[in-house]
Amino acid sequence: MSTSSLRRLAPAALALPLAVVAAACGNTTTTTGTPLNLDRPVDIAFGCYGGLRLVGDNGTADASDPVVESAQPLEGCAQRALPTPGRPPGQEDLTGESPIPTVGYYAFILESVPGTVAVASFPAKDVSEFLGIEVNVADADPLTPGKNAIAVGDLPVAIASDRAGCHMVTANAGSCDLSVIDIGSVVDDDTSTKPDVRAIAVTNAAGDEVLARPAAMVAEPPSTDVGAACPDTAEGLVYVAYPQCHRVAAIRAGTGEIEASIHFAEDGTVEITDGDFTCPAECGGGGAPVAGERPVTLDLVEDKRVGTRRLAIGADDSPFLTVVELGADSLPQSFSRVELEGDVGVIDVALSPQIGMGGSSGSINDDIATGGQFQFVYAVATDGTVRVADVLSLGAECDTQVDPRYIRGLTNVRQLSCFPVGDAATPPRRAGAKGPGIELVAAGSPLSVAITWVDTNTEQPGPDTLVGYFAVVTSTSGQTTIVNIDDDNYEDLWHADDPLGNQPALAVPHQIRDNVKDRDALAIANNADEVAVPICSAVGPSDGGGPRLSSSVERNDTVADTGRIYMKPGVRRLACHDEIEDTDTSVYEIDFSAPQDVRDQTFPDLRAMRFSETWTMIWEGTLSRDDFSQSIDGPAERVGVVQVGGGQMHLDDPSRPFCAAGVEPYDFAVLTGCDPSNGDADCGLGMTCYVHPDATVAAGQCLPIDTADSLSGTCRSFLVSERRYAITETDAGTLTLVPRRHVLPTTPLSGCVSDQQCADLAAYDALLDTGMHPSDFTPPDDLGDWRCMADPSRTAGIDRCVETCAEDADCDDGTVCQSGVCVEGVVPPAACVPGVNRYTLHAGEAFAVLGDSTGFLHPIVEDPATGACVKDPDASPLMVGRLPLVAPPCTGDGYTDLTPNPCSTTVTQTERVPQYKADSCDRVDASGNLITRDAQAIRFQNPAFRLNIVDPTYPGDARCREDREGTLVDVPTVKSNYSLTIPLVAGFLSERAAIAPVFPVRVVRGPENSVWVIDEGDNIPQQVGGTNTRGQVFRFEPGYLGKINVVQ
Amino acid sequence: MGLGLALAAGACTASSEEVRPPADQLFFPTGLAASPDESLLFVMSANSELRYDSGTVQVIDLATVDETIDAWLTSGERPTGCERDLTLPGILDCDEARFFIAGAGVRTGNFGANLAVQDLGGGNLRLVVPVRGDPSVTWIDWSAADRKLSCSSDSGFQLCDDAHRLTRMRGDDSLPQVVSEPFGVYVDSTAEVAMVTHLTSGTVTLVDLPPDGPPVLADVIGGLFASDPTTGARGATAVAGRTPGGLMYVTSRTENRVQTFAVSRPGGADALPLLLAGDYFFLSRVGTNAGQSSDTRGIAFGAGGDRAYMMNREPPSLALVDTSDDGLGFPRNEVTGATDLCREASGLAVADVGDGERAYVSCFQDGEVYVIDPRGGVEVEDIATIGRGPFSVVASPTRRRLYVSNFFENTVAVVDLTPGAPTQNRVVLRIGLPEDQ
């Protein structure tokens, strides 16, 4: 039978009331919405119905065999849906006989809350012919308006087809029983037959009713013998998970009799039992709960290639996965267990067929694969990851988070197929990985997983060209993410001579599939001979390519347009010869045009560069960057309470954010006060934003309205200062603050040695604040009195040039005189810091490195015993977010040379410098000379990238700007808020199905390996512009990702 | 109906006695709160149709409730004033006066939505009631010795006086009045403060609750949440405290931000407390449109404060948020699971009655309570039919009961939570005889 012969409802039945309403209101515009037929679906199962020859015992087609319209095994439809359509044995059209009527698929969509099953139909045809209009909701009751669903029971939670393909079985949590639906009674074209739905009580071996609530159900594999008449009731076994009974029961679907069970005992043991057991009567009001594993999810796979039937079981309160071997009768024979790492449970499982791992031929190659045979369980775990275990050869959980830096040299595909968790040979994990499981990217928590496969594809490797085995994961934020299990269209191994050609994050199993095209694209162009040669101006393909700088590194100085950027730290540049233009130039090491080995080392793990994002390196910048629109690493500006007493000053924040922010000793806090342009809005009740008349800083301070003026004298030093305080002790909720001394920015990194040196460097610093050539510069008379001395407000070990004073007037703006030295803030009287105070936290004497999506990475944790903020000894060396100008020497240049980090090294730096005329500072030309020189550099690595910041210090210029002929040693030039902005693009992007469910509670593999996503829907009111879906079902084809059907 | 009453009122003026609310009835019950020892249930009647001149807070003796339920379930006993429910015969419907502590109630302003309880020690309590009609934050003391509420020096069925209706910040005429539409309330008895949210302005108000003195509106912070780009509306809705840690979480009706607050008394233990707005995070992992879920109408923390349940209306979902310490001394604040919910969810309670923690969500539109098991994937475990317009939900782990105010039928439904009982998750008693509004 075709889909057109299904019972259907005249659409006018819906439209009429709307028209009446419209007429009553005098509105001539008829508005109709999209009819919504589903109501919060949660599960789906499939049937096949149509013409069937009843072939009798001989199994062959005879003209005398009756032909009926009937439900039948899925095989009846599957054969017709092959690329070259076929027929099951006995179902061929016979010469001289009428052709057998067509068959079609039916999807039975379970709706839990209303307790109904909706029906949709779709044709049995090759998926390549699908247009996206094939799946349509059918009507189970044409006598009632609307497309009606079938009432089946109370709170059904799962649906499955029986072995014969003639009945659907639901497991009902509300009534603790099963319901059996006669498929034929629902989808036949006979309006006189009502849907035949029968409740089946579940009984144990003694015949007593088992009233446990089911959580999941699967059926034994369907028959592939097409040609038998449908039995009166369901056939075969269903496996039902009963969490509170701690069992998975094998139940005869037609009778409800339990024939066996897998029992998870309170003591942690597992046993296979017969049907002689009882359960707490959850639907009958008897029996207290007992302890034990709670099985809540099942998957059953028959693998005809290797002749196995296996049942996977997950429990939501246990890290153990259980795999049960089933016999030919589908009853349990034996079991094995794999323990997942950590204290997790499992909420959904998917069992793969046995897979031959490896290969890139464009076809599944299970029998000849070089990596050997594996069978995987994908398990959605309660830690918000998808865990993977091999349940065939290793019997172990696979670590999906191995850092690709460590596997570039591996050539054993079998080893790459599953790195056993905890195995000594398993390389370290990615920095920041929460565990061994697959972590979705910006997709919420995983909800459900299914495994599908695509046999072959002749397309070139690319994100949308799926060949091999894949997991499909739905998640709370509505995404449907695709994970590579065995991509048979991409080479398995990385090659040093083509480092971007086969990248580990794309080749290794159990990785989220990347959606970005042409990851191996190079900066090349064809020359006149049509030979690809390197070029230097390439920026990468607009819709793909590898990670790279999107435009240029922006360097921002805080000193107004003095042209001194050239002497400040920057990102290393490399020499580049453009063979098309035949020119020499330089490119950033993070540019697309950098050599591919450099690019591979710069971005060694595609997956770790989770976003296309802009990184900023700000000298003494804030440790947090959240504004009102995002929540990544905490607000840049927070509020706390300043406690002053006994000469001590503390900043208390009861929300205890300091360790989480990554504060370390000798960072500093700035009391930011209030913004007078906001009036008093920044202040609390009864407070005003007071700005001292002598202040050279823009910020005001919140003071009580009635005492602000009288406090202006008492608080003057505090109010006119920049209110910067060094942090000497760090606790999760309290910082100990001391006034930060005013130090000359050009103090040598190795420390000053004399007051005279400080005086000279003060003059040099004054030069840097101008755009002048040294030969044109005369230092001003009043440079302040800078003395070489210890600075207790900064890291110990060196002396620094500190400005000294006798009174405030001796100090630079924003600093005040205290005990003979100029400080950037004083310990104020308590009355000057009433109520709550705003503050920011800053990296001391280092760049703060923050990604606009990643935030500030750091290794600081709270010591649970003391509350102090300490470095986590187990933290990855890549979890670093500060880049100082002094670092220990690097120990190697390899992918895995991660410590120390940051580290100091010497690199070549290629750059263009001005060429001056003899005896003057007039430039010969505007372009200057391209030079390559050795440069000191600080190498910085985080999970996403590695780069070198060159020139932490500058030797000074002798005569003209940028001549580098000065003799200064270790003298830095950075000042607060000098910044590098590094926009990186082509970050990892998860491959996702192009569908938009709201709450995709379940994903199921359907006929012809199609993937069905069950969306429980929303109810966003129409009046606020939302779309009320009440749930929907999506079908997409993994071999043709653009072919999507939507059922609502 | 309201219009009809207004017309009637215009035709002839009713006397104050005629519009005084009954002391023995529920009328549009909204907020519920249980005493810390789970012996008392306080019920707010909102007077939402303005039939009377005020709302009320009544006190239900939960021991009497249990005695009635036990007798009903074990022997089918129906005391005087009680009758078997006509449509659901497993339910006993009783006149609410039977359970009221006589003379214990007080009168408040209209449109009270929620209430919360401060433990003053020795069985003495203080109720904090956001009253939208005044608007005010009204406080009412419960005397263990007298077994009655008090919010005025008057005798009889007291109407809360001005001293008990906090309407001005710090009681200072030079400071602002309390912001309109006070809605949600949370009391931290240890910190001696209450936090009140304001439904239409994105504002929160901090109330100082000195046990030996009158409460004071101590601090206020506005502009917390972005306004809805379509409607322009904004508002703070639910509030709850994480213990240990003392952080309070506030949600919005118009965006998916969850704002945390700490409280400090910079001037010392006797000084007024101040609010410190802390970190915020977004419910950005549930639902489409970049996972945003908003109109969060309920928050409740599980035991130990390691997880929070957040009840959203858009999309209708209950999100489970990991609020455990992340090793950095800070809550993780990560959504770890979620489940679909009924539409128009209105109340949320969390309790462990002996079989693990469960969340109970009242469904105003559907007249149901969803029972949600947070284990594993956060699943709807059961759905109980409750009554018309279920609103507030309060659980009593000790008594293994759930109390639900039914706004449209003037009852409080009592649900049996006893694990394994035939009546588990079913209404066994209605306090009040159901009626049409």
HADDOCK unambig.tbl for C-alpha pairs under 7 A between the chains (distance, minus, plus):
assign (segid A and resid 282 and name CA) (segid B and resid 420 and name CA) 5.90 0.50 0.50
assign (segid A and resid 284 and name CA) (segid B and resid 422 and name CA) 5.58 0.50 0.50
assign (segid A and resid 285 and name CA) (segid B and resid 420 and name CA) 5.10 0.50 0.50
assign (segid A and resid 285 and name CA) (segid B and resid 421 and name CA) 4.27 0.50 0.50
assign (segid A and resid 285 and name CA) (segid B and resid 422 and name CA) 3.09 0.50 0.50
assign (segid A and resid 285 and name CA) (segid B and resid 423 and name CA) 6.63 0.50 0.50
assign (segid A and resid 286 and name CA) (segid B and resid 420 and name CA) 5.11 0.50 0.50
assign (segid A and resid 286 and name CA) (segid B and resid 421 and name CA) 5.88 0.50 0.50
assign (segid A and resid 286 and name CA) (segid B and resid 422 and name CA) 6.51 0.50 0.50
assign (segid A and resid 287 and name CA) (segid B and resid 420 and name CA) 5.44 0.50 0.50
assign (segid A and resid 288 and name CA) (segid B and resid 419 and name CA) 6.46 0.50 0.50
assign (segid A and resid 288 and name CA) (segid B and resid 420 and name CA) 5.15 0.50 0.50
assign (segid A and resid 289 and name CA) (segid B and resid 355 and name CA) 6.89 0.50 0.50
assign (segid A and resid 289 and name CA) (segid B and resid 420 and name CA) 7.00 0.50 0.50
assign (segid A and resid 316 and name CA) (segid B and resid 375 and name CA) 6.40 0.50 0.50
assign (segid A and resid 316 and name CA) (segid B and resid 376 and name CA) 4.45 0.50 0.50
assign (segid A and resid 317 and name CA) (segid B and resid 376 and name CA) 6.72 0.50 0.50
assign (segid A and resid 345 and name CA) (segid B and resid 376 and name CA) 6.07 0.50 0.50
assign (segid A and resid 346 and name CA) (segid B and resid 376 and name CA) 6.33 0.50 0.50
assign (segid A and resid 347 and name CA) (segid B and resid 376 and name CA) 5.37 0.50 0.50
assign (segid A and resid 347 and name CA) (segid B and resid 377 and name CA) 5.30 0.50 0.50
assign (segid A and resid 382 and name CA) (segid B and resid 376 and name CA) 5.64 0.50 0.50
assign (segid A and resid 382 and name CA) (segid B and resid 377 and name CA) 6.92 0.50 0.50
assign (segid A and resid 384 and name CA) (segid B and resid 336 and name CA) 5.93 0.50 0.50
assign (segid A and resid 443 and name CA) (segid B and resid 285 and name CA) 6.41 0.50 0.50
assign (segid A and resid 444 and name CA) (segid B and resid 285 and name CA) 4.04 0.50 0.50
assign (segid A and resid 444 and name CA) (segid B and resid 286 and name CA) 6.49 0.50 0.50
assign (segid A and resid 445 and name CA) (segid B and resid 285 and name CA) 6.89 0.50 0.50
assign (segid A and resid 445 and name CA) (segid B and resid 336 and name CA) 5.83 0.50 0.50
assign (segid A and resid 445 and name CA) (segid B and resid 337 and name CA) 6.09 0.50 0.50
assign (segid A and resid 476 and name CA) (segid B and resid 285 and name CA) 5.83 0.50 0.50
assign (segid A and resid 476 and name CA) (segid B and resid 286 and name CA) 4.63 0.50 0.50
assign (segid A and resid 476 and name CA) (segid B and resid 287 and name CA) 6.16 0.50 0.50
assign (segid A and resid 476 and name CA) (segid B and resid 338 and name CA) 6.83 0.50 0.50
assign (segid A and resid 477 and name CA) (segid B and resid 285 and name CA) 4.67 0.50 0.50
assign (segid A and resid 477 and name CA) (segid B and resid 286 and name CA) 4.18 0.50 0.50
assign (segid A and resid 477 and name CA) (segid B and resid 287 and name CA) 4.46 0.50 0.50
assign (segid A and resid 477 and name CA) (segid B and resid 288 and name CA) 5.50 0.50 0.50
assign (segid A and resid 477 and name CA) (segid B and resid 290 and name CA) 6.66 0.50 0.50
assign (segid A and resid 477 and name CA) (segid B and resid 291 and name CA) 4.26 0.50 0.50
assign (segid A and resid 478 and name CA) (segid B and resid 287 and name CA) 5.62 0.50 0.50
assign (segid A and resid 478 and name CA) (segid B and resid 288 and name CA) 5.23 0.50 0.50
assign (segid A and resid 478 and name CA) (segid B and resid 291 and name CA) 6.97 0.50 0.50
assign (segid A and resid 631 and name CA) (segid B and resid 280 and name CA) 6.52 0.50 0.50
assign (segid A and resid 631 and name CA) (segid B and resid 281 and name CA) 5.25 0.50 0.50
assign (segid A and resid 631 and name CA) (segid B and resid 282 and name CA) 6.77 0.50 0.50
assign (segid A and resid 634 and name CA) (segid B and resid 279 and name CA) 5.69 0.50 0.50
assign (segid A and resid 635 and name CA) (segid B and resid 279 and name CA) 6.34 0.50 0.50
assign (segid A and resid 638 and name CA) (segid B and resid 278 and name CA) 6.65 0.50 0.50
assign (segid A and resid 639 and name CA) (segid B and resid 276 and name CA) 5.98 0.50 0.50
assign (segid A and resid 639 and name CA) (segid B and resid 277 and name CA) 6.70 0.50 0.50
assign (segid A and resid 640 and name CA) (segid B and resid 276 and name CA) 6.69 0.50 0.50
assign (segid A and resid 641 and name CA) (segid B and resid 266 and name CA) 6.40 0.50 0.50
assign (segid A and resid 654 and name CA) (segid B and resid 262 and name CA) 5.72 0.50 0.50
assign (segid A and resid 655 and name CA) (segid B and resid 247 and name CA) 6.53 0.50 0.50
assign (segid A and resid 655 and name CA) (segid B and resid 262 and name CA) 5.66 0.50 0.50
assign (segid A and resid 655 and name CA) (segid B and resid 278 and name CA) 6.34 0.50 0.50
assign (segid A and resid 656 and name CA) (segid B and resid 329 and name CA) 6.50 0.50 0.50
assign (segid A and resid 656 and name CA) (segid B and resid 330 and name CA) 6.49 0.50 0.50
assign (segid A and resid 657 and name CA) (segid B and resid 330 and name CA) 6.31 0.50 0.50
assign (segid A and resid 659 and name CA) (segid B and resid 328 and name CA) 5.35 0.50 0.50
assign (segid A and resid 659 and name CA) (segid B and resid 329 and name CA) 6.49 0.50 0.50
assign (segid A and resid 660 and name CA) (segid B and resid 328 and name CA) 4.84 0.50 0.50
assign (segid A and resid 660 and name CA) (segid B and resid 329 and name CA) 6.62 0.50 0.50
assign (segid A and resid 660 and name CA) (segid B and resid 330 and name CA) 6.33 0.50 0.50
assign (segid A and resid 685 and name CA) (segid B and resid 219 and name CA) 6.78 0.50 0.50
assign (segid A and resid 732 and name CA) (segid B and resid 329 and name CA) 6.01 0.50 0.50
assign (segid A and resid 835 and name CA) (segid B and resid 266 and name CA) 5.94 0.50 0.50
assign (segid A and resid 861 and name CA) (segid B and resid 327 and name CA) 5.79 0.50 0.50
assign (segid A and resid 861 and name CA) (segid B and resid 328 and name CA) 4.30 0.50 0.50
assign (segid A and resid 862 and name CA) (segid B and resid 327 and name CA) 6.00 0.50 0.50
assign (segid A and resid 862 and name CA) (segid B and resid 328 and name CA) 4.71 0.50 0.50
assign (segid A and resid 862 and name CA) (segid B and resid 329 and name CA) 5.39 0.50 0.50
assign (segid A and resid 996 and name CA) (segid B and resid 288 and name CA) 6.84 0.50 0.50
assign (segid A and resid 997 and name CA) (segid B and resid 288 and name CA) 6.73 0.50 0.50
assign (segid A and resid 998 and name CA) (segid B and resid 287 and name CA) 4.75 0.50 0.50
assign (segid A and resid 998 and name CA) (segid B and resid 288 and name CA) 4.86 0.50 0.50
assign (segid A and resid 999 and name CA) (segid B and resid 287 and name CA) 5.71 0.50 0.50
assign (segid A and resid 1016 and name CA) (segid B and resid 340 and name CA) 6.97 0.50 0.50
assign (segid A and resid 1018 and name CA) (segid B and resid 315 and name CA) 5.24 0.50 0.50
assign (segid A and resid 1018 and name CA) (segid B and resid 316 and name CA) 6.28 0.50 0.50
assign (segid A and resid 1019 and name CA) (segid B and resid 315 and name CA) 6.32 0.50 0.50
assign (segid A and resid 1019 and name CA) (segid B and resid 316 and name CA) 6.69 0.50 0.50
assign (segid A and resid 1019 and name CA) (segid B and resid 343 and name CA) 6.72 0.50 0.50
assign (segid A and resid 1020 and name CA) (segid B and resid 314 and name CA) 5.73 0.50 0.50
assign (segid A and resid 1020 and name CA) (segid B and resid 315 and name CA) 6.13 0.50 0.50
assign (segid A and resid 1024 and name CA) (segid B and resid 230 and name CA) 6.62 0.50 0.50
